[in-house]
């Protein structure tokens, strides 16, 4: 459906920016253009209003009508019927004949009820043959309250008498026929304040706007009880005759849901409430209050600023949101909505806003006399929705069946692994032997001449390692990715001070993984992305961080230390995590590009070092991980948005991958071994436009280019969501806005499912970004998704994360099987929450590290190797034993405190029983002894044998067995 603005005059014509009503869209003259616009959209119905003052300037329909006006409307109606567009006609849309306002006081006077009845009868009689749907008046609430109360709408009366709007509403509602368009807002309690009292206030607010007019017609024939209680005698009452006349005088419920409805009186929005443009909830409220009625959304839509001409991108998503909410109300709530009217067909005079706002699907240049209708992008989008009959499912979103290969990385990804030196639980620290004075004072006495042979530090000294490993092992994953703490290992930033204990802790954890045939993926530098040090050792940060070449050299030394000390247990290294996010921490474009330059060189030096000195012996692959969310053009009808989305991907990924994976085209004049040509051209043009002599993008020397090329063993990408991308608007602002270097504006589709932290769930975005990387860089290098996940506030039943894992892994499988992407791994972010429930597969320690439902869901996908048609467990044969899921381990972790306590009780009982048995035995033997001295010597001998305590074979920090005593 489409909707035209009222074609008549108003009783109050404000001046906005020097423009008056003479600038209107002239639908009276250009009606044939309007019909062509409707055919362009493909609508099946057109809602427009008749002008009472145009037909009867004095308001009296018993007199002779304006013949030209009658002829105009007859031609319009006949043309619509001829083009198979149903006319939906509104009798009164706020354009009251001026004579009735001046002479009678407008709708305050009860005589207008009879005059309106005469006018309606004339219209039914004159146009009723072709018009099958009539709307008596549009949004009487705005006429009553904002026309005769606040003065914001026609006729613009302001008054202190609170009874005037009530009387106006009373006169508007009487003798309604066919149906009446009722406007409404929606109101909800503030988040966290959904108390019974606040919910009741929300109900009263709805009754004071929508219920005021709907209840007498669709309800019990009276005004809502909350209004009668609030206004008392000020509120008019219906006589029995009026009540019988008003009730059930509408064949369907017609709803107006637009921006003017949300400008409600402050008294209707109490503390603890807020208005919310939720059309679905409003439709459901109508169903609950007034039964299962047929509903027409007679006005739906929002507005754009006057400066927005045909490229009204935001309006597309608002339209999508409203139409989608109507679809949800139909499909999920069972509301009988039979039509939706987009407001409006063309730009026009927006009442007290004048021409400062635009609401049309077609743009009107009011400075041009011909008033040409130019379709906006919302018109093209609405045309698509009508053609598709809504939002049909994308065939590419259908699930496929299949498995990932046996050597696929099923991973869990974490940030920096927390080094927990405490609790520290060595097996034995006291090397003395003791004798037990059992028959005397019961004490122990150290033997000064005897010592137990000491043993070196053991990995079992750190209970936290075992606990953390058990969490990971129970996921069923085969690979665990975590970061090292650079500032902990080298607190001074150089090799002058090395934290060997931290290295021992990491070594112990890696040994634990290897012992259970699990692989580690180590990130050397995991930035914190926040002050004060960005994850750098403090001295390096103080000297300029990544703006200083010295940090590049320091990183190479740090990498060499880690390769040497930990490389025997690591098959995959990540040099730097998400450098494309790290550079956002720098304040200006020049610093960002300098940081990029140094980060790339630091990665290249670390890669070359490993390739030169460690690759042959250790055989690991080295890469760096980039944040890789998909970029989707915000407006699919604008080339500028497609260019912006591509440019964002080149800034986010191409700036880091192109210098390494050379994709330059010399035949097109592109330089080998540098940043993307498109990025360089864009920045150069921006510099020229700003009056700057040079681009802020630094260049690599010939030796640096050579050092960078080929320094990736695989492509590592972190993917979480999809962004809508539009070119940053070129508007003047004071103070000037610091635009991002890529010149793109990022936002999210409000219709996408999203998490509590606002992360949109767009599974196909993963497949899209994998395809983009493959198309640009080929399939020679494998791609590994080294982090992907979503926050979920649920403590145990994290259904959102389960859906995320299933749907995103489906897209990963499609990318591999259907698109030929060389995808070799997927890592879930992350293992455990730190505090409140967010991204973790396990709850935080304060919640007893409980496994969430997504653990079992992920483990099941891993066990089956993906989504096989038979749901059978994947058998990988000679590839190597998979880590079998340990259900009993999970139960043990859940009840760990109770089990430890029970173990302590059992141990104490056994020891007590042993002591008693030995005591009784010794007493029995004492009867055969000749002297007390002989008994003491034998007891001392026995206790000395007990004091030699065995230590069990384990591997220490140097991976060699400790001595067994």
Secondary structure, DSSP 4 states (H G I P E B T S, - for coil): -EEPPP-S--S----BTTB-GGGS--TTTSHHHHHHHHHHHT-SEEEEE--HHHH-TTS-TTS---HHHHHHHHHHHHHHHHTT-EEEEEEESS---HHHHHHH-GGGSTHHHHHHHHHHHHHHHHHTTT--EEEEEB-HHIIIIIIHTS-SSTT----S-THHHHHHHHHHHTT--S--EEE---EEEPTT---HHHHHHHHHHHIIIIIHHHHHHHSSSS--HHHHHHHGGGS----HHHHHHHTT--SSEEEEESGGGG---GGGS-TTEEE---HHHHHHHHHHHH-S-EEEEEEE---EETT--S--HHHHHHHHHHHHHHHHHHHTT--EEEEEEES-SB----GGGTTSEE--SEE--TTSTT---EE-HHHHHHHHHHHHTS-PPPGGGS---EE--TT-EEEEEEEEPP----SB--S----EEEEE-TTTT--EEEEEEEEPPP---BGGGBHHHHHHHHHHHTTT-SEEEEE--HHHH-TTSSTTS--HHHHHHHHHHHHHHHHTT-EEEEEEE---SSTTTTTS-HHHHHTTGGGSHHHHHHHHHHHHHHHHHHGGG-SEEEEEE-HHHHGGGSSSHHHHHHHHHHHHHHHHHHHHHHHHHTHHHH--EEEEEEE--EEEES-TT-HHHHHHHHHHHIIIIIHHHTTTS----GGGTPPTTSS-HHHHHHHHHHHHHTT-SS-S-----HHHHHHHTT--SSEEEE---EEEEEEPP----SSPP---TT-EEEE--TTS-B-TT--B--THHHHHHHHHHHHHH-SSS-EEEEEE------SS--HHHHHHHHHHHHHHHHHHHTS---EEEEEEE-SB-SSSSSS-SB--GGGTTPBPHHHHHHHHHHHHTEE-TT-PPP--GGG-------HHHHHHHHTHHHHHHHHHHHHHHHHHHHHHHHHHHHHHHHTT-S-HHHHHHHHHHHHHHHHS------BBTTSSBPP--
